[in-house]
Amino acid sequence: MGIFSMIIQDSEQRFLALFMAFYQRVEGQISAYAFWALITFIRNFGVGSTSLPLGELSKVIGIQVKKLRGVLNELEQQGILKIDFPETGKRSRVRHLQLNLTYIRLDSATSIEWLENSNKRMVRQIPLLKLIQTLFIKSDGISISNSPKKIEIDCYLDYRSYLVLLRLLYGADSFGIVIGCGISEIERATGLNKQSIYRAIQQLKKNGFIRCQADGAIRNSFIQTESPIYALTLSHRFWGDSAIFGKFYILKYPQPHVFEVQKVASIFTMLNPKSDLLSNTKSEDSDVGLKVLNYKNYYLLHDPLCWMKPFILRSRDAVGYANYVLLQQQKIMKLYDHYVELKRLHPENPLSATFYLKPHENILKDEAVLGHLASIQHTKLSGMNNRLGLFQSLLEQWCCQIYSQNKSLFKMLKEANPVVIDDESFERLGCTDFLYPYSLQATQIKTIKEDMTLKNESDKIESMITFKLNAEQSRIHQFLMALMDLIAYNQIYFFQQCMRKHSDIDQKLSATKSSLERVLVNATEIVTPFRILPRSFIQNTYSCCFVPDQHAEANRYFLSELAFQEPFQDGTRFDFPTQQITDISPTLAELKNYGLLHQHCLSLFE
């Protein structure tokens, strides 16, 4: 029986490898029905052929006879399916259908060996292949009609939401985070139209397959991606034994609170020479930081740029309040330097697009901003809220990636050192595809050419242009790294404290571990990879961090609440907040509130 199940599993993996080989080749070429027919054909017949009559084949594929005839014709025209009549005599009119392996550059002689090797490659290339395999196997329970079958209790999928989910899984990383997969990418991978995709995505949210998302946005500064960022539910019960569980660390901020990028955008807007803040101030005035800090009832002391209390030795006088205020001033002045540098860049850099806010978007201008944000139900794709939200979520993903890969940075931050991300770590991200392609303005190039000609160094014009271009690109990268530093101080540091506390508890509970073993474990400490989950712009009270655990059989949730030691009243002195951590079992409503499930989700599917 064991050998038999292994044979079945082996054939399933071959069928999956076969399907993925076709899936990666057909993008943008076939209709949704043809996609579905391809999936069901491979699942039922693999590399073999079938001579089933159209009526019987219709039952196997799940597409009505009338429709199926056209679909098979489409697959044949695309060269995906071979239809021939190899028999003679009475059966000469019996047609045989078989996958055309030459479409994926294979022949029948080498197909088995290739499929085995392909599967090994795919495991490395596609992080959630295990979930794709489950989805592939369960396709026989999916309805092609408009009235979806019940696969499991309260869990609905029709073929449209199935195809969309397949594309999201294909584009996801090991945390279930999907970046750069917009409507156009899903269109090409499913054959569905825009409306069907929108409905399918809503269906996936209702049924808990999409945990949360940062909304898409257009015309953003610095970043050219417009697609939403999704987080998939890896522990959904649909995945069965393939489900991936983990720990969720939920950080709750005192109100008022907004994203780091909105604070910086508000500061940049106030630093604009046209603003009333600097109208009577010289640009080199050293009091700029203090003026920004004091603005609008000391907003940036209530919701500081840096929440973390850094481990810095100061004089005995500079404790508590003094340290707190001084640090916030320093952070503002650093941003002021970035602002001045970015303003020097050529006008083609769309700095103003995201970083110049209207009064109702500026937390330092309009006291009603936060209340207004809370009442927003629907935001425009082109609106500032979506731009800031998408930019924030993308920076969070990059920041988590850097701190998951760089052990020394991670350890320094955990000890409350005010670390800064270095150029090498940023370059290693390989994120240039998401940044605006950068070029020098025509007037800049003209100036360089004139200068080099005057110096009789015309042969160095190209290298000077390259140097200037790299210098300006570097300025933008420095600013992006500064924003990520704030995310590290305000979010990742506190997540680390949660992880540390519960790691210590778990170790104490594990009585089997000797003290020597624990010492050895600590000495060879590795950084457990983690990600901050994407969220909408209005979801600013909470920040959630996900740490997958391959051995876990259920999710665990930890709530970390930040609170200031004294209530905010006139005359009170500010100090760094304290952190209280509790182990929780959240309800459906609480998970929605934390941003860990979509508001329209119907049930807990774990």
Residue pairs with C-beta under 8 A, 6 or more apart in sequence:
11 46
12 133
12 136
12 137
13 119
13 133
14 46
14 112
14 115
14 116
14 119
15 42
15 43
15 46
15 136
16 119
16 129
16 132
16 133
16 136
17 115
17 116
17 118
17 119
17 122
18 42
18 46
18 47
18 99
18 115
19 38
19 39
19 42
19 43
19 136
20 118
20 122
20 126
20 132
21 104
21 106
21 115
21 118
22 38
22 42
22 80
22 99
22 103
22 104
23 38
23 166
23 170
23 189
25 103
25 104
26 35
26 38
26 78
26 80
27 188
27 189
28 187
28 188
28 189
29 78
30 38
30 74
30 75
30 78
30 80
30 191
31 71
31 74
31 191
32 159
32 160
32 163
32 190
32 191
32 192
32 196
33 63
33 67
33 71
33 144
33 191
34 71
34 74
34 75
34 78
34 80
34 191
35 163
35 190
35 191
36 61
36 62
36 63
36 144
36 159
36 163
37 61
37 63
37 68
37 71
37 72
37 75
38 75
38 80
39 136
39 139
40 60
40 61
40 62
40 139
40 140
41 61
41 81
41 97
41 99
42 99
43 136
43 137
43 139
43 140
44 50
44 60
44 61
45 97
45 98
45 99
46 99
47 98
47 99
47 101
47 108
47 111
48 98
49 96
49 97
49 98
50 57
50 96
50 97
50 98
51 87
51 94
51 95
51 96
51 97
52 60
54 65
54 68
54 69
55 65
57 68
57 97
58 64
58 65
58 68
61 68
62 142
62 143
62 144
63 71
63 144
72 81
72 83
72 97
75 81
76 82
76 83
78 103
79 100
79 102
79 103
80 99
80 100
80 103
81 97
81 98
81 99
81 100
82 97
82 98
82 99
82 100
83 95
83 96
83 97
84 95
84 96
85 92
85 93
85 94
85 95
85 96
86 96
87 94
87 96
101 107
101 108
101 111
106 114
122 129
123 129
126 132
126 170
127 172
127 173
127 174
128 169
128 172
128 174
128 176
128 232
128 234
130 242
131 169
131 234
131 239
131 242
131 244
132 166
132 169
132 170
133 242
134 238
134 239
134 240
134 242
135 162
135 165
135 166
135 169
138 151
138 238
139 162
141 149
141 151
142 148
142 149
142 151
142 157
142 158
142 159
142 162
143 149
143 158
143 159
144 158
144 159
145 158
146 158
148 156
148 157
148 158
150 156
151 157
151 238
152 237
152 238
154 207
154 602
154 603
154 605
155 207
155 237
155 238
155 605
156 203
156 207
157 165
157 203
157 207
157 238
158 203
160 190
160 192
160 196
160 197
160 199
160 200
160 203
161 200
161 203
161 204
161 207
161 209
163 189
163 190
163 191
163 192
163 200
164 186
164 190
164 192
164 197
164 200
164 201
164 204
165 200
165 204
165 209
166 189
166 190
167 181
167 185
167 186
167 189
167 190
168 178
168 181
168 186
168 204
168 210
168 230
168 232
169 232
170 189
171 178
171 179
171 180
171 181
171 185
172 178
172 230
172 232
173 179
173 531
174 529
174 548
175 231
175 234
175 529
175 531
175 546
175 548
176 211
176 231
176 232
176 233
176 234
176 244
176 546
177 229
177 230
177 231
177 232
177 397
177 531
177 533
177 534
178 229
178 230
178 231
178 232
179 225
179 227
179 229
179 394
179 397
179 434
180 225
180 227
180 433
180 434
181 227
181 230
182 216
182 226
182 227
182 228
183 194
183 197
183 198
183 227
185 227
186 192
186 197
187 193
187 194
187 197
190 197
192 200
201 210
202 600
204 210
205 598
205 600
205 601
206 598
206 600
206 601
206 602
207 601
207 602
207 605
208 233
208 236
208 597
208 598
208 601
208 602
208 603
208 604
208 605
208 606
209 232
209 233
209 236
209 238
209 605
210 230
210 231
210 232
210 233
210 598
211 231
211 232
211 233
211 533
211 596
211 597
211 598
212 230
212 231
212 533
212 534
212 535
212 536
212 539
212 595
212 596
212 597
212 598
213 228
213 229
213 230
213 231
213 534
213 535
213 536
213 598
214 228
214 229
214 389
214 390
214 392
214 393
214 394
214 534
214 535
214 536
215 228
215 379
215 381
215 386
215 389
215 390
215 536
215 537
216 226
216 227
216 228
216 381
216 386
216 390
217 226
217 381
217 382
217 383
217 386
217 387
217 389
217 390
217 391
218 226
218 381
218 382
218 387
219 350
219 353
219 382
219 387
220 226
220 350
220 353
220 354
220 387
220 390
220 391
221 350
221 351
221 352
221 353
221 354
221 355
221 387
221 391
222 350
222 354
222 391
222 435
222 436
222 476
222 480
223 390
223 391
223 394
223 434
223 435
223 436
224 434
224 435
224 436
224 437
225 390
225 394
225 434
226 381
226 390
228 390
228 534
229 390
229 393
229 394
229 397
229 534
230 534
231 533
231 534
231 546
233 605
233 606
234 243
234 244
234 245
234 246
234 548
235 243
235 244
235 245
235 246
235 554
235 555
235 606
236 243
236 605
236 606
237 243
237 605
237 606
238 605
243 606
244 548
244 550
245 548
245 549
245 552
245 553
245 554
245 555
246 546
246 547
246 548
246 549
246 552
246 555
246 556
247 499
247 502
247 546
247 547
247 549
247 552
247 555
247 556
247 557
247 558
248 544
248 545
248 546
248 547
248 555
248 556
248 557
248 558
248 596
249 495
249 498
249 499
249 544
249 545
249 547
249 558
249 560
250 542
250 543
250 544
250 557
250 558
250 559
250 560
250 584
250 594
250 596
251 491
251 494
251 495
251 498
251 542
251 543
251 544
251 545
251 560
251 562
252 541
252 542
252 559
252 560
252 561
252 562
253 303
253 307
253 540
253 541
253 542
253 543
253 562
254 302
254 562
254 563
254 564
254 577
255 370
255 541
256 299
256 302
256 303
256 363
256 370
257 303
257 540
257 541
258 303
258 363
258 370
258 373
258 540
259 388
259 389
259 392
259 537
259 540
260 305
260 392
260 395
260 483
260 486
260 487
260 490
261 354
261 388
261 391
261 392
261 395
261 483
262 361
262 363
262 388
262 392
263 300
263 303
263 305
263 363
264 335
264 355
264 483
264 486
265 354
265 355
265 356
265 357
265 361
265 362
265 388
266 357
266 361
266 362
266 363
266 364
266 365
267 292
267 332
267 335
267 336
267 339
267 364
268 335
268 339
268 355
268 356
269 275
269 355
269 356
269 357
269 362
269 364
269 365
270 277
270 278
270 292
270 295
270 362
270 364
270 365
271 277
271 278
271 288
271 292
271 336
271 339
272 278
272 356
273 279
273 283
277 291
277 292
277 295
278 288
281 287
281 288
281 291
283 340
288 332
288 333
288 336
289 329
289 330
289 332
289 333
289 336
290 329
292 300
292 332
292 364
293 300
293 301
293 325
293 328
293 329
293 332
295 364
296 363
296 364
296 365
296 367
297 367
298 574
299 363
299 364
300 328
300 332
300 364
301 324
301 325
301 328
301 574
302 568
302 574
303 363
304 324
304 328
305 328
305 331
305 332
305 335
305 486
306 327
306 328
306 331
306 418
306 486
306 489
306 490
307 489
307 490
307 493
307 494
307 562
307 576
307 577
308 416
308 418
308 489
308 490
308 493
308 494
308 576
309 323
309 416
309 576
310 327
310 416
310 417
310 418
310 489
311 415
311 416
311 417
312 323
312 418
314 322
314 323
318 326
320 573
320 575
321 573
321 574
321 575
323 576
324 574
324 575
324 576
325 574
331 486
334 482
335 482
338 478
338 479
338 482
341 475
341 478
341 479
342 349
342 351
342 475
342 476
342 479
343 351
345 351
345 472
345 475
345 476
346 440
346 441
346 443
346 444
346 472
347 441
348 439
348 441
349 438
349 472
349 476
350 436
353 387
354 384
354 387
354 388
354 391
357 365
357 384
358 384
359 365
359 366
360 366
360 368
360 369
360 372
361 369
361 384
361 385
362 369
363 369
363 370
366 372
373 385
373 537
373 538
373 540
374 538
376 385
376 538
379 385
379 386
379 536
379 537
379 538
380 386
385 537
385 538
386 537
388 537
389 535
389 536
389 537
392 537
393 532
393 534
393 535
394 434
395 480
395 483
395 484
395 487
396 487
396 491
396 532
396 534
397 531
397 532
397 534
398 429
398 431
398 484
399 421
399 484
399 487
399 488
399 492
399 532
400 492
400 530
400 531
400 532
400 545
401 429
402 409
402 421
402 425
402 426
402 428
402 429
402 484
403 409
403 410
403 413
403 488
403 492
403 527
403 530
404 410
404 527
404 528
404 529
404 530
404 531
405 425
405 428
405 527
406 425
406 527
407 525
407 526
407 527
409 419
409 421
409 425
410 496
410 527
411 525
412 419
413 419
413 488
413 492
413 493
413 496
414 493
414 496
414 497
414 500
416 493
418 489
419 485
419 488
420 481
420 482
420 485
421 481
421 484
421 485
421 488
423 474
423 477
423 481
426 477
426 480
426 481
435 476
438 469
438 472
438 473
438 476
439 469
440 465
440 468
440 469
440 472
444 468
445 465
448 461
448 464
448 465
448 468
449 461
451 464
452 458
452 460
452 461
452 464
453 461
487 532
491 532
491 543
491 545
492 532
492 545
494 560
494 562
494 579
495 530
495 532
495 545
495 560
497 560
497 579
497 581
498 545
498 558
498 560
498 581
499 528
499 530
499 547
501 581
502 558
502 581
502 583
507 513
507 518
507 521
513 521
528 547
529 547
529 548
530 545
530 546
530 547
531 545
531 546
532 543
532 544
532 545
532 546
533 544
533 545
533 546
533 595
533 596
535 542
535 543
535 544
535 595
536 595
539 595
542 593
542 594
542 595
544 594
544 595
544 596
554 606
555 606
556 583
557 583
557 584
557 585
557 586
558 581
558 582
558 583
558 584
559 581
559 582
559 584
560 579
560 580
560 581
561 579
561 580
561 581
561 582
562 577
562 578
562 579
563 577
563 578
563 580
564 574
564 575
564 577
564 578
565 575
565 577
565 578
566 572
566 573
566 575
584 590
586 594
586 596
588 597
588 601
588 603
588 604
591 597
591 604
592 598
592 599
592 601
